[in-house]
Amino acid sequence: MSDTHLLTSSVPRTLETKNKILGLELSDVLILLLNLSIQNLIFGSTSMKIPMVFGTSLGLFLILFLFKKGKPDLFLQHYFEHMISPTVFSANANDSQYRKFKKGGQL
Protein backbone atom coordinates (compact mmCIF):
# COMPACT_ATOMS: atom_id res chain seq x y z
CA MET A 1 0.00 0.00 0.00
CA SER A 2 1.41 3.42 -0.94
CA ASP A 3 1.37 6.27 1.53
CA THR A 4 0.05 9.35 -0.35
CA HIS A 5 -0.76 12.69 1.25
CA LEU A 6 -3.14 15.28 0.00
CA LEU A 7 -1.55 18.73 -0.20
CA THR A 8 -3.77 21.43 1.25
CA SER A 9 -3.50 25.16 1.72
CA SER A 10 -5.58 27.69 3.58
CA VAL A 11 -7.59 30.18 1.55
CA PRO A 12 -9.50 33.28 2.65
CA ARG A 13 -13.18 32.80 3.36
CA THR A 14 -14.13 35.75 1.18
CA LEU A 15 -12.28 37.15 -1.76
CA GLU A 16 -14.09 40.48 -1.70
CA THR A 17 -13.21 41.69 1.79
CA LYS A 18 -12.35 45.36 1.95
CA ASN A 19 -8.86 46.48 2.85
CA LYS A 20 -8.76 48.10 6.25
CA ILE A 21 -5.97 49.67 8.27
CA LEU A 22 -6.55 49.77 12.04
CA GLY A 23 -10.27 49.22 11.45
CA LEU A 24 -10.67 52.13 8.99
CA GLU A 25 -11.30 51.98 5.27
CA LEU A 26 -8.62 53.26 2.93
CA SER A 27 -10.61 56.42 2.17
CA ASP A 28 -10.71 57.21 5.90
CA VAL A 29 -6.96 56.66 6.19
CA LEU A 30 -6.53 59.06 3.26
CA ILE A 31 -8.58 61.68 5.15
CA LEU A 32 -6.39 61.16 8.23
CA LEU A 33 -3.18 61.53 6.21
CA LEU A 34 -4.54 64.63 4.49
CA ASN A 35 -5.37 66.15 7.89
CA LEU A 36 -1.92 65.23 9.18
CA SER A 37 -0.13 66.83 6.24
CA ILE A 38 -2.20 70.04 6.26
CA GLN A 39 -1.83 70.46 10.02
CA ASN A 40 1.92 69.84 9.72
CA LEU A 41 2.14 72.42 6.94
CA ILE A 42 0.38 75.02 9.09
CA PHE A 43 1.74 74.21 12.57
CA GLY A 44 4.96 72.33 11.73
CA SER A 45 7.37 75.06 12.73
CA THR A 46 5.48 76.32 15.78
CA SER A 47 5.41 75.15 19.37
CA MET A 48 1.86 73.86 18.77
CA LYS A 49 3.08 71.12 16.43
CA ILE A 50 2.56 68.14 18.74
CA PRO A 51 -0.94 68.96 20.02
CA MET A 52 -2.27 70.26 16.71
CA VAL A 53 -0.74 67.79 14.27
CA PHE A 54 -0.92 64.59 16.27
CA GLY A 55 -3.77 65.61 18.57
CA THR A 56 -6.20 66.43 15.78
CA SER A 57 -5.21 63.32 13.83
CA LEU A 58 -5.70 61.11 16.88
CA GLY A 59 -9.02 62.81 17.63
CA LEU A 60 -10.20 62.39 14.05
CA PHE A 61 -9.15 58.73 14.13
CA LEU A 62 -11.12 58.10 17.32
CA ILE A 63 -14.20 59.89 15.98
CA LEU A 64 -14.11 57.91 12.71
CA PHE A 65 -13.41 54.63 14.48
CA LEU A 66 -16.22 55.01 17.02
CA PHE A 67 -18.73 56.57 14.59
CA LYS A 68 -18.26 53.86 11.96
CA LYS A 69 -18.15 50.89 14.35
CA GLY A 70 -20.75 48.36 13.28
CA LYS A 71 -21.72 50.34 10.17
CA PRO A 72 -21.51 48.96 6.60
CA ASP A 73 -18.72 49.81 4.17
CA LEU A 74 -18.82 53.30 2.62
CA PHE A 75 -21.25 54.43 5.33
CA LEU A 76 -19.92 58.00 5.50
CA GLN A 77 -20.13 58.47 1.74
CA HIS A 78 -23.74 57.31 1.65
CA TYR A 79 -24.57 59.35 4.76
CA PHE A 80 -23.27 62.59 3.22
CA GLU A 81 -25.02 61.84 -0.08
CA HIS A 82 -28.24 61.42 1.90
CA MET A 83 -27.64 64.71 3.76
CA ILE A 84 -27.15 66.77 0.58
CA SER A 85 -29.97 65.16 -1.40
CA PRO A 86 -33.33 66.96 -1.59
CA THR A 87 -35.63 66.26 1.32
CA VAL A 88 -38.80 66.20 -0.77
CA PHE A 89 -39.21 64.18 -3.96
CA SER A 90 -42.24 64.89 -6.11
CA ALA A 91 -43.93 61.81 -7.53
CA ASN A 92 -45.55 63.79 -10.36
CA ALA A 93 -42.52 65.78 -11.55
CA ASN A 94 -41.14 65.37 -15.05
CA ASP A 95 -37.88 63.45 -15.33
CA SER A 96 -35.33 65.91 -16.70
CA GLN A 97 -32.89 63.14 -17.63
CA TYR A 98 -35.39 60.95 -19.52
CA ARG A 99 -34.71 60.53 -23.23
CA LYS A 100 -37.14 58.71 -25.47
CA PHE A 101 -35.68 55.63 -27.17
CA LYS A 102 -35.95 55.45 -30.96
CA LYS A 103 -35.22 52.43 -33.10
CA GLY A 104 -31.92 52.41 -34.93
CA GLY A 105 -30.00 53.95 -32.06
CA GLN A 106 -30.79 57.53 -33.14
CA LEU A 107 -32.07 59.91 -30.50
C-alpha positions as CSV (number, residue, x, y, z in Angstrom):
1,M,0.0,0.0,0.0
2,S,1.4,3.4,-0.9
3,D,1.4,6.3,1.5
4,T,0.1,9.4,-0.3
5,H,-0.8,12.7,1.3
6,L,-3.1,15.3,0.0
7,L,-1.5,18.7,-0.2
8,T,-3.8,21.4,1.2
9,S,-3.5,25.2,1.7
10,S,-5.6,27.7,3.6
11,V,-7.6,30.2,1.5
12,P,-9.5,33.3,2.7
13,R,-13.2,32.8,3.4
14,T,-14.1,35.8,1.2
15,L,-12.3,37.1,-1.8
16,E,-14.1,40.5,-1.7
17,T,-13.2,41.7,1.8
18,K,-12.4,45.4,2.0
19,N,-8.9,46.5,2.9
20,K,-8.8,48.1,6.3
21,I,-6.0,49.7,8.3
22,L,-6.5,49.8,12.0
23,G,-10.3,49.2,11.4
24,L,-10.7,52.1,9.0
25,E,-11.3,52.0,5.3
26,L,-8.6,53.3,2.9
27,S,-10.6,56.4,2.2
28,D,-10.7,57.2,5.9
29,V,-7.0,56.7,6.2
30,L,-6.5,59.1,3.3
31,I,-8.6,61.7,5.2
32,L,-6.4,61.2,8.2
33,L,-3.2,61.5,6.2
34,L,-4.5,64.6,4.5
35,N,-5.4,66.2,7.9
36,L,-1.9,65.2,9.2
37,S,-0.1,66.8,6.2
38,I,-2.2,70.0,6.3
39,Q,-1.8,70.5,10.0
40,N,1.9,69.8,9.7
41,L,2.1,72.4,6.9
42,I,0.4,75.0,9.1
43,F,1.7,74.2,12.6
44,G,5.0,72.3,11.7
45,S,7.4,75.1,12.7
46,T,5.5,76.3,15.8
47,S,5.4,75.1,19.4
48,M,1.9,73.9,18.8
49,K,3.1,71.1,16.4
50,I,2.6,68.1,18.7
51,P,-0.9,69.0,20.0
52,M,-2.3,70.3,16.7
53,V,-0.7,67.8,14.3
54,F,-0.9,64.6,16.3
55,G,-3.8,65.6,18.6
56,T,-6.2,66.4,15.8
57,S,-5.2,63.3,13.8
58,L,-5.7,61.1,16.9
59,G,-9.0,62.8,17.6
60,L,-10.2,62.4,14.0
61,F,-9.1,58.7,14.1
62,L,-11.1,58.1,17.3
63,I,-14.2,59.9,16.0
64,L,-14.1,57.9,12.7
65,F,-13.4,54.6,14.5
66,L,-16.2,55.0,17.0
67,F,-18.7,56.6,14.6
68,K,-18.3,53.9,12.0
69,K,-18.1,50.9,14.3
70,G,-20.8,48.4,13.3
71,K,-21.7,50.3,10.2
72,P,-21.5,49.0,6.6
73,D,-18.7,49.8,4.2
74,L,-18.8,53.3,2.6
75,F,-21.3,54.4,5.3
76,L,-19.9,58.0,5.5
77,Q,-20.1,58.5,1.7
78,H,-23.7,57.3,1.7
79,Y,-24.6,59.3,4.8
80,F,-23.3,62.6,3.2
81,E,-25.0,61.8,-0.1
82,H,-28.2,61.4,1.9
83,M,-27.6,64.7,3.8
84,I,-27.1,66.8,0.6
85,S,-30.0,65.2,-1.4
86,P,-33.3,67.0,-1.6
87,T,-35.6,66.3,1.3
88,V,-38.8,66.2,-0.8
89,F,-39.2,64.2,-4.0
90,S,-42.2,64.9,-6.1
91,A,-43.9,61.8,-7.5
92,N,-45.6,63.8,-10.4
93,A,-42.5,65.8,-11.5
94,N,-41.1,65.4,-15.0
95,D,-37.9,63.5,-15.3
96,S,-35.3,65.9,-16.7
97,Q,-32.9,63.1,-17.6
98,Y,-35.4,60.9,-19.5
99,R,-34.7,60.5,-23.2
100,K,-37.1,58.7,-25.5
101,F,-35.7,55.6,-27.2
102,K,-35.9,55.5,-31.0
103,K,-35.2,52.4,-33.1
104,G,-31.9,52.4,-34.9
105,G,-30.0,54.0,-32.1
106,Q,-30.8,57.5,-33.1
107,L,-32.1,59.9,-30.5
